[in-house]
Amino acid sequence: MASHVDPRALGTFLRARRAQLTPQQCGLPEAGSARRVAGLRREEAARLAAISVDYYTRLEQGRVRASAPVLATLARALRLDDDQQRYLYEVAGRSDARAARPRPAQQVRPAMRRLLGQLRDTPALILGRRLDILAWNQAATALYTDFAAVPADRRNYLRLLFTDPTIRGMHQDWEHDARDAVAALRMEAAAGPDDTDLATLVGELTAQDPDFRTWWAEHRVSSASHGTKRYRHPLVGDLTLDCDTWTDPDGSGQRLMVLTAETGSPSHAALRILASWTHDPQPHDTRAGDGSAPPR
């Protein structure tokens, strides 16, 4: 078992998940007495997992280490999806051995930078660990903001989504998009519990934003790679864009995020207008010589 595993993390997740379920969802009869808190009771969760209430209580209190078979039955009992099961094993110290390997520095591969530069009319970002923005093309600058003007240690997708008024305001479905981003970061937190930069980011946003504080405590996790985003841009108006994310196969965890619109649609025309106002086709990244700090 890795020494960095927090014995309280599993209990926190189990309690959060219990609160999200009802007896009816799990096939249990509704108890006659009034419930003091929402969700399943401890004894109900224990019954579903076919373990004793005492043992389940000690799991939530961090006083016993869960075995792999127990985790499997908890995953079934609490109706965890694939992402939630991965997170369960991570916080219980049963993560894939690859998670223990030292992670490479956040350097964008030349091939990724070339691909970014070839997406002329398509906003695209390269996201690293913690959703750090490592590189972007001019179309992304035209859509979002001048990322080069943002200090490198503040250039983080989630931080900007919560703290930058322009970026926050242009998301028509801000709550949905922000909650998805928090869930993605929560997924990453399980794989990197010793990441001090991630801890700093979470602490900062927890102190600054009550929505982040609430959603982070929910322990919702996600590794969704596609979806739809709706923007209200100050120059070209409303856009509906498909957002797709591809993970680099080199094991760095870097992701290429691309925003596209259906050909011939008003949103496609708006993207072309935005792209026509940019003059530099080259992508920018944290090594672009703009005074940024080196990548972490």
WOLINVEN-V290492 format. One record per residue. N is the residue number from 1. OMEGA is omega in whole degrees, -180 to 180 (999 if undefined). Layout:
BEGIN
n:N omega:OMEGA
n:N omega:OMEGA
END
This chain:
BEGIN
n:1 omega:-179
n:2 omega:-175
n:3 omega:-176
n:4 omega:-177
n:5 omega:178
n:6 omega:-177
n:7 omega:180
n:8 omega:-173
n:9 omega:180
n:10 omega:180
n:11 omega:178
n:12 omega:180
n:13 omega:-180
n:14 omega:179
n:15 omega:180
n:16 omega:-180
n:17 omega:177
n:18 omega:-177
n:19 omega:-177
n:20 omega:-175
n:21 omega:174
n:22 omega:177
n:23 omega:-179
n:24 omega:179
n:25 omega:-176
n:26 omega:178
n:27 omega:179
n:28 omega:176
n:29 omega:178
n:30 omega:179
n:31 omega:-177
n:32 omega:-176
n:33 omega:180
n:34 omega:-180
n:35 omega:178
n:36 omega:179
n:37 omega:179
n:38 omega:173
n:39 omega:-179
n:40 omega:171
n:41 omega:180
n:42 omega:-177
n:43 omega:177
n:44 omega:177
n:45 omega:179
n:46 omega:180
n:47 omega:180
n:48 omega:-179
n:49 omega:179
n:50 omega:175
n:51 omega:-178
n:52 omega:178
n:53 omega:179
n:54 omega:-180
n:55 omega:179
n:56 omega:179
n:57 omega:179
n:58 omega:175
n:59 omega:-180
n:60 omega:-180
n:61 omega:179
n:62 omega:-176
n:63 omega:179
n:64 omega:179
n:65 omega:-179
n:66 omega:175
n:67 omega:179
n:68 omega:177
n:69 omega:178
n:70 omega:178
n:71 omega:-180
n:72 omega:-180
n:73 omega:175
n:74 omega:180
n:75 omega:178
n:76 omega:-176
n:77 omega:-177
n:78 omega:173
n:79 omega:-178
n:80 omega:174
n:81 omega:-174
n:82 omega:-179
n:83 omega:-180
n:84 omega:177
n:85 omega:177
n:86 omega:180
n:87 omega:179
n:88 omega:-179
n:89 omega:179
n:90 omega:-175
n:91 omega:178
n:92 omega:-180
n:93 omega:-180
n:94 omega:-175
n:95 omega:176
n:96 omega:-178
n:97 omega:180
n:98 omega:-178
n:99 omega:-178
n:100 omega:-179
n:101 omega:176
n:102 omega:-179
n:103 omega:-179
n:104 omega:177
n:105 omega:-177
n:106 omega:177
n:107 omega:-180
n:108 omega:179
n:109 omega:180
n:110 omega:-180
n:111 omega:178
n:112 omega:178
n:113 omega:178
n:114 omega:179
n:115 omega:180
n:116 omega:-179
n:117 omega:-179
n:118 omega:177
n:119 omega:-170
n:120 omega:-176
n:121 omega:-172
n:122 omega:177
n:123 omega:-178
n:124 omega:178
n:125 omega:168
n:126 omega:-179
n:127 omega:178
n:128 omega:177
n:129 omega:-180
n:130 omega:-176
n:131 omega:173
n:132 omega:178
n:133 omega:-175
n:134 omega:-179
n:135 omega:-177
n:136 omega:175
n:137 omega:-176
n:138 omega:178
n:139 omega:177
n:140 omega:176
n:141 omega:-179
n:142 omega:-179
n:143 omega:-172
n:144 omega:-173
n:145 omega:176
n:146 omega:-177
n:147 omega:-180
n:148 omega:179
n:149 omega:179
n:150 omega:178
n:151 omega:-174
n:152 omega:-178
n:153 omega:175
n:154 omega:-172
n:155 omega:-176
n:156 omega:-174
n:157 omega:-178
n:158 omega:180
n:159 omega:180
n:160 omega:-180
n:161 omega:-179
n:162 omega:-169
n:163 omega:180
n:164 omega:-175
n:165 omega:-179
n:166 omega:-179
n:167 omega:179
n:168 omega:-176
n:169 omega:-177
n:170 omega:177
n:171 omega:180
n:172 omega:178
n:173 omega:-172
n:174 omega:-177
n:175 omega:180
n:176 omega:-178
n:177 omega:-179
n:178 omega:179
n:179 omega:177
n:180 omega:180
n:181 omega:177
n:182 omega:179
n:183 omega:178
n:184 omega:179
n:185 omega:178
n:186 omega:177
n:187 omega:-179
n:188 omega:-178
n:189 omega:179
n:190 omega:-179
n:191 omega:-179
n:192 omega:-175
n:193 omega:180
n:194 omega:-178
n:195 omega:-177
n:196 omega:178
n:197 omega:177
n:198 omega:178
n:199 omega:178
n:200 omega:179
n:201 omega:-179
n:202 omega:179
n:203 omega:180
n:204 omega:-177
n:205 omega:176
n:206 omega:-179
n:207 omega:-172
n:208 omega:-169
n:209 omega:-179
n:210 omega:178
n:211 omega:178
n:212 omega:-179
n:213 omega:-180
n:214 omega:-175
n:215 omega:177
n:216 omega:-179
n:217 omega:-180
n:218 omega:179
n:219 omega:174
n:220 omega:-178
n:221 omega:-179
n:222 omega:171
n:223 omega:-179
n:224 omega:-176
n:225 omega:179
n:226 omega:-179
n:227 omega:180
n:228 omega:178
n:229 omega:178
n:230 omega:-178
n:231 omega:169
n:232 omega:-174
n:233 omega:-177
n:234 omega:-177
n:235 omega:-175
n:236 omega:175
n:237 omega:-173
n:238 omega:176
n:239 omega:171
n:240 omega:-172
n:241 omega:171
n:242 omega:180
n:243 omega:180
n:244 omega:-178
n:245 omega:178
n:246 omega:179
n:247 omega:178
n:248 omega:-177
n:249 omega:-177
n:250 omega:178
n:251 omega:-179
n:252 omega:-176
n:253 omega:179
n:254 omega:-176
n:255 omega:174
n:256 omega:-180
n:257 omega:-174
n:258 omega:179
n:259 omega:-177
n:260 omega:177
n:261 omega:179
n:262 omega:-179
n:263 omega:179
n:264 omega:-180
n:265 omega:175
n:266 omega:180
n:267 omega:178
n:268 omega:178
n:269 omega:180
n:270 omega:178
n:271 omega:180
n:272 omega:176
n:273 omega:179
n:274 omega:-179
n:275 omega:-179
n:276 omega:180
n:277 omega:178
n:278 omega:-174
n:279 omega:-176
n:280 omega:-177
n:281 omega:-175
n:282 omega:176
n:283 omega:178
n:284 omega:175
n:285 omega:-174
n:286 omega:175
n:287 omega:-170
n:288 omega:177
n:289 omega:-177
n:290 omega:180
n:291 omega:-177
n:292 omega:172
n:293 omega:179
n:294 omega:-180
n:295 omega:-179
n:296 omega:999
END
